[in-house]
Structures are given as structure tokens and as C-alpha cells.
Amino acid sequence: MPIAVTDEPTTQVRHDPLVELVREHVAPDERRSDASTDLVVEREGINFYNLTPQVLRIEITVWNHGAETSQRAPMRIDWAPLGAFVDWKPLTAVDVPPIAPGQSSVVTTDVPTPPHTQTDGPFERVTDGGDVLAGDGASNPPSRIDTFSRRIMTILRSGRDPRGQNRSDRPSVYWAGNLNVFIGGRDVERHMTQALRVYPACTNLAQFFVGTGSDEYSFSLSGSGLEWEPSLAMDFRAVLQGPLVSEVPLDQWVPLKRRTPIILAMQPPADATTGDLQVHVKQHSTGKATMVEFSLDATAAGPGCYTV
């Protein structure tokens, strides 16, 4: 049966005049000269990783598919929380240098690391154990999924692993999120985590977001991590009832009323080292499809997945 989320609608994004200036600098329908439209970026050519927790390096491979050397061209980069069909925010704008026909150039830029994904909700404080100490003071306390999401964020920020061990000796953490690159009147997206730490012989949980308003979405999974019994859920309790069964049904339309956190649960075996999972998401109203990529590594630095 389809699952509906009926919570309040997503808060509207506020427009900042400075943000609009960045958008206008390289709006996707501008500068559509023959030279710029010959410049192409593929999804696999968008890569990013942290130099430090505060600095994100972005490397974008741009190809010239034209017959002549391209002129210098603008390229805009937006960001969003890790997920699919979520709201974008301007991040930066860079220039692409001239590129010879049939050749490519890697454009590199460093930016402040965008915020980590967080749920919307009336939170004030949560204990280490995840119990709500203070909500919005109204009769509607935060949902269990929001409490779970907040608990993940508390663990990530504290630098402790799910078992309470200090990880100050493993400080490097890669930002997980979405980048959208605009060039030559086209945009290309990549949504991914880099080297997300997983814990063998445990149920590992990661989170991403889907949607901005009322729509229907279908989900499917691929990747080497299919051997790790992956499943999707919207309720933390669903992943505690094992064996893991997708509370969010695969290959069916699932109605969502707002931006919704989705839990990816998996069980890497005791000898697991690395793997990857792709969550394919299709939007009913537009027919568009995208995917969220999870690069998984049992030896990666940082707090990594939550475990139960």
C-alpha cells in the first residue's frame, strides 16, 4: 500500500537579493552562444570532497564537443541537502577557460562547506539518547523520525560514534549533499556521499531527503551494496523490527506531502570493506528521475552511519 506523509507543508524559501545576483550572473537560459552550448558536463564529471571540515573542493570536468576552441564561459553551481527533488540554493559561480575542440578541462574551486542536512521541525534540545526534552510547547511534539534525525545530527557534531566512543583521532569528514552545475543552457546534478563509514555486522542507517511539496515518487536500488540487504523507511521503528523489509515500497508510487527524510538501512557482513548503493528516485508529476549515490567504506574517517 502507498504510504502518505501528511505533516505540515515545507517552509517557503526566502529570497535574498544577493542570492538573486548570483543567479542572474549565470542564469541557465543566458549566454546560449554556439561556443557555450558546445560545453558539456556529465554527472560523473562532478566531484567534491573536503580539504578541511570548513572547506569543500569542487572539481568539474568540462568537455568541448564543438569543432572550434571554446570561449571563456560562465558556470554556476548550486547546492542542496543530500536527496532528490529538493530545493536548490546558489553556492558559487566560476569561469570555464577556453577549451580546444574534443578536449576537456577540470575546473577547480574551493568554497565554504555548505550546512549538513537537517530536518525541519520545532526542536530546542535532545538528549544523547534521543529523547525529546523540549519541543515547540504545543500539543504536537516532534515525530519519531524527526527525533531520530536530530539524534544523528547530535552524534555527527559531537564526533562520537554510535557506541559512544570518541573519534577525535579520525577528524576528516566529507560533506554529503547535492551539486547542480549550470553551463551552456543546461544543468547537470550529482547527489552523493563520499566514503561514508559503515560498520560491518551491524544494521547501518543513513538519511536523505525527497521532495519539496505534494507529489508522488517511486524508489529503486542498485549497486554492489545490494548484497547488504538494503531497505528504505520513513519510521525509525521499522528498521528495528528486522529482518529488514522496505517500509517504503520499491517500484511503487509513494505519496509525500512535504520534504521528507528517508532512512536507508543496510546490513554489511562482518567481512565487508567497501561498497556502493544508488537510490533511484522518479517524480510522478514531471516524469524526471535522479539518483542519490552512497559510497560506503568500513575504514573511512568520520562518524559515518548510525547503527542499531
C-alpha positions in Angstrom: 0.0 0.0 0.0 1.3 3.5 -0.7 2.4 5.5 2.3 1.4 9.1 2.7 3.1 11.7 4.8 0.6 14.3 5.9 2.6 16.7 8.1 2.7 20.5 7.6 3.9 21.8 4.2 7.5 22.8 3.7 8.6 26.2 4.8 8.9 28.5 1.8 12.5 29.5 0.8 13.2 33.2 1.5 14.7 35.2 -1.4 17.8 37.2 -0.7 18.8 40.0 -3.1 22.4 38.9 -3.1 21.4 35.4 -3.9 19.4 36.6 -6.8 22.5 38.5 -8.1 24.4 35.2 -8.1 21.6 33.5 -10.0 21.5 36.3 -12.6 25.3 36.1 -13.1 24.9 32.8 -14.9 21.2 32.1 -15.3 20.7 28.8 -17.2 18.8 30.5 -20.1 21.5 33.1 -20.7 24.7 33.2 -22.8 23.5 30.4 -25.1 26.0 31.2 -27.8 27.2 28.4 -30.1 30.5 28.3 -28.1 28.9 27.9 -24.7 26.3 25.3 -25.8 29.2 23.0 -27.1 30.5 22.8 -23.5 29.2 19.7 -21.7 29.4 18.4 -18.1 28.5 14.8 -17.3 27.2 13.7 -13.9 30.3 11.5 -13.3 32.4 14.6 -14.0 31.1 16.4 -10.9 33.2 15.6 -7.9 33.7 17.2 -4.5 35.4 16.4 -1.2 36.5 18.3 1.9 40.0 19.7 2.2 39.1 20.6 5.8 35.8 20.4 7.6 35.3 24.0 6.6 36.5 23.9 3.0 34.8 22.0 0.2 36.8 21.4 -3.0 34.7 21.0 -6.2 36.2 19.6 -9.4 34.2 19.7 -12.6 35.3 18.2 -15.9 34.0 20.3 -18.8 34.2 18.9 -22.4 34.2 20.9 -25.6 32.1 18.9 -28.1 32.3 21.7 -30.7 34.5 22.0 -33.8 36.3 25.1 -32.6 38.1 26.2 -29.4 35.5 27.5 -27.0 35.5 31.0 -25.5 35.7 31.7 -21.8 32.2 30.8 -20.4 30.4 31.2 -17.0 29.3 28.3 -14.9 27.0 28.4 -11.9 27.0 25.9 -9.1 24.0 25.4 -6.7 23.8 23.1 -3.7 21.1 21.3 -1.8 20.8 18.8 1.1 21.5 15.2 0.2 18.4 13.9 -1.5 16.2 14.1 -4.6 13.9 16.8 -5.9 14.8 19.2 -3.0 15.2 23.0 -3.2 18.4 24.4 -4.5 20.4 27.3 -3.2 23.2 29.3 -5.0 26.7 28.3 -4.0 29.2 29.9 -6.4 29.9 31.0 -9.9 33.2 30.3 -11.8 34.6 30.9 -15.3 35.5 28.0 -17.6 38.7 28.7 -19.6 38.9 28.2 -23.4 39.0 24.5 -24.3 40.3 23.0 -27.6 37.8 21.0 -29.7 37.3 17.5 -28.4 39.3 18.2 -25.3 38.3 18.7 -21.6 39.4 20.9 -18.7 39.0 20.3 -15.0 37.6 23.4 -13.3 38.5 23.5 -9.6 37.1 25.8 -7.0 37.1 25.9 -3.2 34.1 27.1 -1.2 32.9 27.1 2.4 31.3 23.8 3.2 27.5 24.1 3.0 25.5 23.1 6.1 24.9 19.5 6.8 21.4 18.2 6.1 18.9 18.8 8.9 15.2 18.2 9.3 12.6 20.9 9.5 11.0 20.9 12.9 10.5 22.7 16.2 13.5 21.4 18.1 15.2 23.0 21.0 17.2 20.3 22.7 17.5 16.5 22.5 19.4 14.2 24.9 22.2 11.9 23.7 19.7 9.1 23.9 17.3 10.8 21.5 14.6 11.7 24.0 12.9 15.0 23.4 13.5 17.4 26.3 11.7 20.4 24.7 9.5 20.7 21.7 7.6 23.7 20.4 5.5 24.0 23.5 2.4 22.9 21.6 0.3 19.8 21.6 2.2 18.4 18.6 5.6 17.1 19.6 8.3 16.3 17.0 7.7 13.0 15.3 9.8 9.9 15.9 11.6 10.3 12.6 12.5 13.9 13.4 13.8 12.8 16.7 15.9 10.2 15.0 17.2 12.7 12.5 18.1 15.1 15.3 19.9 12.3 17.1 22.0 11.6 14.1 23.0 15.2 13.8 23.9 15.3 17.5 26.3 12.3 17.0 27.8 13.8 13.9 28.5 17.1 15.5 29.9 15.6 18.7 32.5 13.5 16.8 31.4 10.3 18.7 30.5 7.1 17.1 27.1 5.3 17.8 28.7 3.2 20.5 29.8 6.3 22.4 33.5 6.1 21.6 35.4 9.3 20.9 36.6 9.7 17.4 38.8 12.7 17.8 41.6 10.7 16.1 39.5 10.5 12.9 38.6 14.1 12.2 38.2 14.1 8.4 34.5 14.1 7.4 33.3 14.6 3.8 30.2 16.7 3.1 27.3 14.7 1.8 24.9 16.7 -0.5 23.8 17.7 -3.9 25.5 19.9 -6.5 23.8 21.3 -9.6 26.0 22.7 -12.4 24.6 25.1 -15.0 26.6 25.7 -18.2 25.6 26.3 -21.8 21.9 26.5 -21.1 21.8 23.0 -19.4 22.1 21.8 -15.9 23.6 18.6 -14.5 23.1 17.2 -11.0 25.1 14.9 -8.7 23.8 13.8 -5.3 26.3 11.7 -3.3 28.2 10.9 -0.2 31.9 10.4 -0.3 33.4 7.4 1.6 30.6 7.1 4.2 31.8 4.9 7.0 29.8 1.7 7.6 30.1 -0.8 10.5 30.2 -4.5 9.5 27.9 -6.9 11.3 25.6 -4.1 12.3 22.4 -2.5 10.9 23.7 0.8 9.4 21.4 3.8 8.9 21.9 6.8 6.6 19.5 9.6 5.7 18.5 11.6 2.7 15.6 13.9 1.7 12.9 13.6 -1.0 10.6 16.3 -2.4 9.6 19.9 -1.6 5.8 19.6 -1.7 2.9 17.3 -2.5 3.8 14.7 -5.2 4.4 11.0 -5.7 7.7 9.3 -6.0 8.9 5.8 -6.9 12.1 4.2 -5.5 14.5 1.5 -6.6 18.0 0.4 -5.5 21.2 -0.7 -7.4 24.9 -1.2 -6.7 27.2 -3.7 -5.1 25.6 -3.0 -1.7 22.5 -4.9 -2.8 24.2 -7.8 -1.1 23.9 -5.9 2.2 20.1 -6.2 2.3 19.3 -2.5 1.9 15.8 -1.2 2.6 14.1 2.2 2.8 11.9 3.5 5.7 10.3 6.7 7.0 9.8 5.4 10.5 12.7 4.6 12.8 10.7 1.8 14.4 10.5 0.0 11.0 14.3 -0.7 11.0 14.3 -2.1 14.5 11.8 -4.9 13.7 14.2 -7.0 11.3 14.7 -8.8 9.2 14.8 -5.6 7.1 11.8 -5.1 4.9 11.3 -1.9 2.9 8.7 0.2 4.8 8.9 2.4 1.7 7.8 0.0 -1.1 10.1 -0.2 -4.1 8.8 0.4 -7.7 5.5 1.8 -6.5 4.2 5.4 -6.3 4.6 6.8 -2.8 2.7 10.0 -2.0 4.7 12.6 0.0 3.2 15.9 1.2 6.4 17.7 2.1 10.2 17.4 2.1 10.5 14.0 3.7 13.5 12.3 5.4 14.1 8.8 4.1 16.2 6.2 6.0 18.5 3.9 4.1 19.1 0.8 6.2 21.7 -1.9 5.3 23.4 -4.8 7.0 27.1 -5.2 5.8 28.5 -8.6 6.8 31.4 -9.0 9.2 34.0 -9.1 6.4 32.6 -6.1 4.5 35.1 -3.5 3.3 33.7 -1.2 0.6 30.5 -1.0 -1.4 28.2 1.4 -3.1 24.4 1.9 -3.3 22.3 4.1 -5.6 18.8 5.1 -4.7 16.9 5.9 -7.9 14.0 8.3 -7.4 11.4 9.2 -10.0 8.9 12.1 -9.7 5.4 11.4 -10.9 4.4 14.9 -11.8 7.4 15.6 -14.1 8.4 12.1 -15.1 12.0 13.1 -14.2 14.4 10.6 -12.5 17.5 11.1 -10.5 19.6 9.1 -8.0 21.3 9.5 -4.7 24.7 7.8 -4.6 26.2 6.3 -1.4 29.9 5.4 -1.4 30.4 3.1 1.6 33.7 2.3 3.3 34.3 0.4 6.5 37.7 2.1 7.0 36.6 5.7 6.2 37.2 8.6 8.6 34.4 10.4 10.4 31.4 9.3 12.4 29.7 7.6 9.4 26.4 5.8 9.7 24.3 5.4 12.7 24.0 1.8 13.9 21.3 -0.2 15.8 
